[in-house]
């Protein structure tokens, strides 16, 4: 359900961007932070139950195959296909769309997770190595690989995935100490920190600083709000406990992939926005069902 909520915020923000709504794009960053936390949480829970059994096989079926399929069809339909473009996209080297960066990002997260779990079985050592690996990645991203147009895009999410893993490791303890009052305070604190650093990082004086400094500030933009949302959702009964969000969460990944191509439908009219929503959901659902059939050997 949280994944359903997160993809709705992402699509909402990107749709608003297409309609030139100012100041809405940062909401997508919060949605991505939530999605990455869910991914880290889910992987850790799965690891506790099954270890690394079929780890890459599951990633191939559930992550890579839908991506390769949607990108191929999307590029062909939008008349942007070329062998070079698709191959670079296929190998997660150069995204073919403005939203494809997430795919290479999540694959690296999976790789770090897998290597760390292979290196040691001690959970404390795992977390030290894990956060150390993400710190190195943050350094490399800020110094060598930052996109001048949006240098914070990947860097600000560096703590989201490992935070999900940390949450899974301490979920019983957190559930015992978490109360409604504490959740409200966490949400208010996270929201305040999020908005404060969102504003600070938009200052021209901050933008003129090195990427290392500005990206460090960006770490405190999306994640605090995401943590607050999860905390309040855990203690406020019914907030995330509804079928619509659960079903949306089930196809959230496919929605993300498809919407990169269907956003072009949006024009300054209510009809176009409704058409975008309906077509995106239908195509995402078809993609999900198709992949499920392939996984089960039905095709």
N, C-alpha and C positions, 0 to 999 in steps of 0.2 A: 504493500500500500504506500509506503514511503517512496519507493521507486516510481509509483504512479504519480504521486504528488510532485516529485522532482521533475519528471518529464513534462508535466503540465506547466511548471514554472519556466522550463527551458523553451518550450514551444511558444508560450505566452510572450516571453521576452523577445524571442527572435521574430515573432509576428509583429510585435510592437515596433521593432527596429525597421521592418519592411514598410511600416506605415509612418515612419519618421517620428515616433513617440520618443521624446527626449528622456534620458535618465532611466530607461527601463532595462537596458542590457545587463546591468550588474545582477539582476535577478536570476539570469541564466547561470551565472557563476555559482550562486547559492544552490541551484538545482543540480549542477554538476558535482558540487561538493557532497551533497546528499547521496547522489548516485555512487560516487566513489567510496563513500563511507559504507554504503550498503554492500558494495562489491567486496571491500576488505573484510567486512563482518561475515558475509556469506562464505567467502573462501576459508576463513579461519574456522568457522563452525563445521564446514565440510571436512577440513583437514583433521579436526579433532575426532570426527567420526570415521573417516575413510583414509586418512593419510594422503599421500600423493597419488593414489591409485587412479589411473586414467586421467590424470590432470590435464595433459595437453590434448588428449582426445576430446575431452569435454569442451575445452576452449575452442578447438577446431570446429566442432559442430555448432556450438552455441554463439560464438563470437565471430570467428573468421568467415565461415560459410555464408551467414546472412549478409555480412558486409560485402563480400566479393560479389554476391548475387545482386544485391540492390545497387551497388556501384556500377556494375556492368549494364544492367537494364537502364538505370537512371542516366548514365552518360550517353547511351545509345538514343534514348527517347529525347533527351535535350540537345542532341546533335553536338555533343562535346567529346565524343569518343575518339581516341587515338590509341594505338598500341602502346606508345611510350607513356602517355598519361595514365592509362589503366594499369600498366605493369608497375609504375612507381607507386601508384595508389594501392595496388594489390600487395606490394611488399612493405607497406606502411612507411615508405620513404618520403613521399611528397603527396599530400592529400589533394584530391581532385576538386574538392569543394571547400568552402570556408569553415565547415564544421567537421571535416575529416580528421582534424588534429587529434581529436579525442581517441581515435582508434589506435594510432601509434602510441599514444600516452598509456592507454589501458593495457596494451600488450607488454610495454616495458614494466608496468606494475606487476603483471602476472609473472614476468621473467624474474624480477627481483624477489617476489614472494617464493617462487619455486627454488631459486638458488639458496636463499636463506634457510628454508626448511630442509634442504639437502645438507647444508653445512653443519647444522647442530639441531639437537632435539630439545635442548633446554630453552624454555619459553622466554626467560629473561635475556639470555644471550641472543635469542632470535630477534627480540625487540630492539636491542642495542644495535645489532648489525643492520636491521631493517631501517631504523631511523637514520643510521649512519649512511646507508646506501642512498636514501632519499636526500640527505643533506649534500652528498657529493653530486647527485643529479641536479639539485637546485643550484649548486655552484656552477656546474657546467652549463646549465640552461641560462643562467643570468650573465655569465661571462662570454660564452662562445656561441650559443644557439638562439639567443633571444630574437624574436621578430620585432624589428623597430616599430612597426605599426601597433602591435599589442604585446610588448615585452613581458607583461605580467600574466598572460593568458594561461600558460601551463605552470609557471612558477608558483602562482598563488594557490594551486591545488596540491602542492607537494606534501602537505600534512594530512590531507583528507583520507586517502587510502590507508596509510598506516594507522590513522586514528580509528578507522573502522575495525581494524585488527585488534587494536588495544581495547576497544569497547567489547569485542567478543571475548577476549581473555578475562575481562573483569565484569562481565554482565551480571553475574549473581551478586557480587558486592554492590554494584551500582544500583541494582533493583532494590536491595535492602535499604539503602540510605536515601534513595530518591523519594521525595514527597512532592505534593502538588505545589506547596509554597516554594520549595527549592527549585522546582522546574520553572516556575514563573520567574524567579530571580535569574536563573540561568538564561532563559529566553530574553529577558530584559537586558541583562548584561551583554549577552552575545549580540543582540540587536543594536545596542548602543555602540559597542566596539566596531561592529560591521559598518554602520553608517558613518561613524567618526573616521575610520581609516579609508572608507570609500571617498569621503570628502577630501581627506588629507592627500591621498594619492592622485587626486585630480588637480591639485595646485600646480601651477607652472613651475614654482620653485622646486617642488619635489620631482616633477617630471624631468627637470634638468640634471638631477642627481644621477649617479651611476645606477645601472640596472640592479646591481647587487643591493643597494640601499633601498630603492623604490620597491623592488620585488619582495624584500624582507618585510616591508610595511604591508604589502599586498597579501601576505600570509594571514593577516589579521582582518581581512575583509569578509570573505565568504564563509570560511570554516566556523567562526564563532556563532554566526546565525544558524548554520546547519546543525550545530550541536544543540543550540537552544530549541530548535524545532523538534529534534528527536526527543529531547528531554520532556518537553511539554506534551508531545504525542504519546509518550509512555504513561504519563500520569493522568491525562485528561481522557476519560473514557469516551470512546466513540469517535475521537477526532480522526483517526486513520482507519477505524474499523467499519468500513463500508465497502460494498461490492464494487462500486464504480472505480474506486482507486485501486482495488485489488486486481480487477480485470485490466485496467490501464497499465498497472505495474507489470502484469504478465507479458504485455507486448511493448513495454516501454523502450526497450533497446531497438526494436524494429521501427517504432515511431521516430526515434532519433535518426535512424538511418534514412528512412523515407522522407522525412520532413526537409532534409537538405535539398531535395529536388522539387518537392511540392510547394515550397515557400514562394516560388515564382508565380503561383496562382494568385497570390494576394495582391489586390489593388485597393484603392481607397473606397471600398463599398462593402456593405454588410454581406451581400450575396457572395462575393469572392472569398471573404473570410470563412463563411459557412461552408462553401465548396471546398476550401483548403482543409478544413477540419474533417469533413466527411470523407474526402478522397484519401487523406493521410491515414485515417483510422482504418478504412477498408483495405488499403494496400498493405499497411502494417500487419493487419490480421491475416491477410492472405499469405504474406511472407512467413509469419510465425507458423501457420498451419502447414505450409509447404516444407519448411525446415523440419518440423515435427514428423512429417511423413517420411522424409529422407532419413532422419535419425532412426525411426522405427523399422526401416526397411520396406516401407510401403510403396516406394517408387524405385 
